[in-house]
Amino acid sequence: MGNLYLVRHGQASFGADDYDQLSPRGQEQAVRLGEYWRERGLKFDAVYAGTLKRHQQTLAGIVQGLGSASSPEAQNRPGLNEYDSEALLRAIHPGPLPRPDTPELYRHHFRLLCDALAQWMGGTISPVGMPDWNGFADGVHQVLEEIRHQHSGQNVLLVSSGGPISAAVGQVLGTAPEVTIALNMRLRNIAVTEFSISPKRLMLQSFNTLNHLDGLEYRDWVTAA
């Protein structure tokens, strides 16, 4: 039986003009995860990643940390890309929103996002430039099926975002849409979710873990947005 390690990208640039860019902390988080796996002798037989900058930058940091235990060339899959949160918000709040630069505005931003996600998943809204929820979820499902068929018995690394990873967990567990949204909101930066891979199915082994940051020197490295 193989193992699939789904990694949410490192801390991006929340609140900046270009969110799709790792922050300096995000870069450090990615390298640390690679170092942690190198220390434990973990090697990968296959690597998958979304095509967004934060996915590619996170993967580069992990590979840097792995060092001589480097991994195969990544297979980039657009089906692992995140939904467009700005398009979702515009679909339910057409007017401009203030930059979420205070705790209250931060909470307001994510309350609106959860509402928009629920409406998108229920088919109530159709954000501009986005597939419907079923199309988004199917993109994730196709990558999982490819991994299940081609890499049973192997170690596979997958770097993506909170939306696709929570959709993957939801598909494996058969959760309701509102549970998938809750999972999405709980995923932390550079967190690892692990599936076992068999020829017949994928099985959840762990969710949203940060064992690589389990040390006093890394206690300020735990981030969410």
C-alpha positions in Angstrom: 0.0 0.0 0.0 1.3 3.4 -0.9 1.0 6.9 0.6 -0.2 10.1 -0.8 1.0 13.3 1.0 -1.3 16.3 0.2 0.4 19.5 1.1 -1.2 22.9 1.3 1.1 25.6 0.0 3.1 27.7 2.4 1.9 31.1 3.6 1.0 33.3 0.7 0.6 37.1 0.5 -2.9 37.6 2.0 -4.1 41.2 1.7 -1.4 42.1 -0.9 -2.1 43.0 -4.5 -0.8 39.6 -5.5 -1.9 36.9 -3.1 -0.4 34.2 -5.4 3.2 34.6 -4.0 4.8 33.0 -1.0 5.7 35.3 1.8 9.2 34.9 3.3 7.7 32.8 6.0 6.0 30.7 3.4 9.3 30.0 1.8 10.8 29.0 5.1 7.8 26.7 5.9 8.3 24.9 2.6 12.0 24.3 3.1 11.4 23.1 6.6 9.0 20.5 5.4 11.5 19.1 3.0 14.2 19.1 5.7 11.8 17.2 8.0 11.2 14.5 5.4 14.9 14.3 4.5 15.7 13.7 8.1 13.3 10.7 8.1 14.5 9.3 4.8 11.3 9.8 3.0 11.5 9.7 -0.8 8.9 10.2 -3.5 8.2 8.1 -6.5 5.9 10.7 -8.1 5.1 14.4 -7.6 1.9 16.3 -8.5 1.3 20.0 -8.2 -1.1 22.7 -9.2 0.1 25.4 -11.6 -0.3 28.4 -9.4 2.9 30.3 -8.4 2.4 29.5 -4.7 2.2 25.8 -5.6 5.3 25.9 -7.6 7.2 28.0 -5.1 6.2 25.6 -2.3 7.3 22.6 -4.2 10.6 24.3 -5.0 11.1 24.9 -1.3 10.3 21.3 -0.4 12.7 20.0 -3.0 15.4 22.4 -1.6 14.9 21.0 1.9 15.0 17.4 0.6 18.4 18.1 -0.9 20.1 14.9 -2.1 16.9 13.0 -1.5 15.4 14.9 -4.5 12.1 13.9 -6.1 11.0 13.2 -9.7 9.9 16.0 -12.0 6.5 17.3 -11.0 3.4 16.5 -13.1 1.5 19.8 -13.1 -2.3 19.5 -13.1 -4.6 22.6 -13.4 -7.3 20.4 -11.6 -5.3 21.1 -8.4 -5.6 24.8 -8.7 -7.6 26.8 -6.1 -11.0 28.3 -6.7 -11.0 32.1 -7.4 -11.9 33.5 -4.0 -12.2 37.1 -5.4 -14.7 35.9 -8.1 -16.7 34.1 -5.4 -16.8 37.2 -3.2 -17.8 39.4 -6.1 -20.7 37.1 -6.9 -22.4 37.8 -3.6 -20.9 41.2 -2.8 -20.5 43.2 -6.1 -19.3 46.4 -4.3 -15.6 46.9 -3.2 -14.6 45.3 0.1 -12.1 46.9 2.5 -8.7 45.4 2.7 -8.8 42.8 5.5 -6.1 44.3 7.6 -7.7 44.1 11.1 -8.9 41.0 13.0 -12.6 42.0 12.5 -12.2 42.6 8.7 -10.3 39.3 8.5 -13.2 37.5 10.1 -15.7 39.4 8.0 -13.8 38.4 4.8 -13.9 34.7 5.7 -17.5 34.8 6.8 -18.4 36.1 3.3 -16.2 33.5 1.7 -17.9 30.7 3.5 -21.3 32.0 2.4 -20.1 32.3 -1.2 -18.7 28.8 -1.1 -21.9 27.4 0.2 -23.9 29.2 -2.6 -21.4 28.1 -5.3 -21.5 24.4 -4.1 -25.3 24.6 -4.0 -25.5 26.0 -7.5 -27.0 29.3 -6.4 -24.3 31.5 -7.9 -22.0 31.2 -10.9 -18.9 33.2 -10.3 -17.4 34.8 -13.5 -14.6 32.8 -15.0 -15.1 29.8 -12.7 -16.5 26.3 -13.4 -19.4 25.1 -11.3 -18.7 23.2 -8.2 -19.2 19.8 -9.8 -16.6 20.8 -12.5 -14.1 21.9 -9.9 -14.6 18.8 -7.8 -14.3 16.6 -10.9 -10.9 18.1 -11.7 -9.7 17.0 -8.2 -11.3 13.6 -8.6 -9.5 13.0 -11.9 -6.1 13.6 -10.4 -6.9 11.3 -7.4 -8.0 8.6 -9.8 -4.8 9.0 -11.9 -2.7 8.6 -8.7 -4.8 5.6 -7.5 -4.4 3.8 -10.8 -0.8 4.6 -11.5 0.9 4.8 -8.1 -0.5 2.2 -5.9 2.2 1.0 -3.5 4.3 4.2 -4.0 5.0 7.4 -2.1 3.4 10.4 -3.9 3.7 14.1 -3.1 0.9 16.4 -4.1 1.1 20.2 -3.6 -2.1 22.2 -3.9 -4.4 24.5 -1.9 -7.1 24.3 0.7 -10.0 24.0 -1.7 -8.8 21.0 -3.7 -7.4 19.3 -0.6 -10.6 19.6 1.3 -12.5 18.5 -1.8 -10.3 15.4 -1.9 -10.9 14.6 1.7 -14.6 15.2 1.2 -14.6 12.8 -1.7 -12.8 10.1 0.2 -15.0 10.4 3.3 -18.2 11.2 1.5 -18.9 14.4 3.5 -21.7 16.9 3.0 -20.8 20.2 1.3 -20.9 22.2 4.6 -18.4 19.8 6.1 -16.1 20.2 3.1 -16.2 24.0 3.6 -15.4 23.5 7.3 -12.4 21.4 6.4 -11.3 24.0 3.9 -11.4 26.7 6.6 -9.3 24.7 9.0 -6.4 23.8 6.7 -3.2 25.5 7.8 -0.3 26.6 5.7 2.2 23.8 4.7 -0.1 21.3 6.6 0.1 17.7 5.5 -2.9 15.4 4.9 -2.1 11.8 4.2 -4.0 9.1 2.3 -3.2 5.5 1.9 -3.3 4.3 -1.8 -4.6 0.9 -2.8 -5.7 -0.2 -6.3 -9.3 -0.1 -5.2 -9.5 3.1 -3.1 -7.9 6.0 -1.2 -8.2 6.0 2.6 -7.6 9.0 5.0 -4.8 8.5 7.5 -4.2 12.0 8.8 -5.5 15.5 8.3 -3.9 19.0 8.6 -0.8 17.9 10.5 2.2 20.1 11.2 4.6 17.6 12.7 7.5 19.3 11.0 6.8 22.5 13.0 6.6 20.6 16.3 9.4 22.4 18.1 9.8 25.6 20.2 11.9 27.2 17.5 9.0 26.9 15.0 6.1 27.9 17.2 5.8 31.2 15.4 5.7 29.5 12.0 2.2 28.2 12.2 -0.1 30.3 10.0 -3.4 29.8 8.3 -4.2 32.4 5.6 
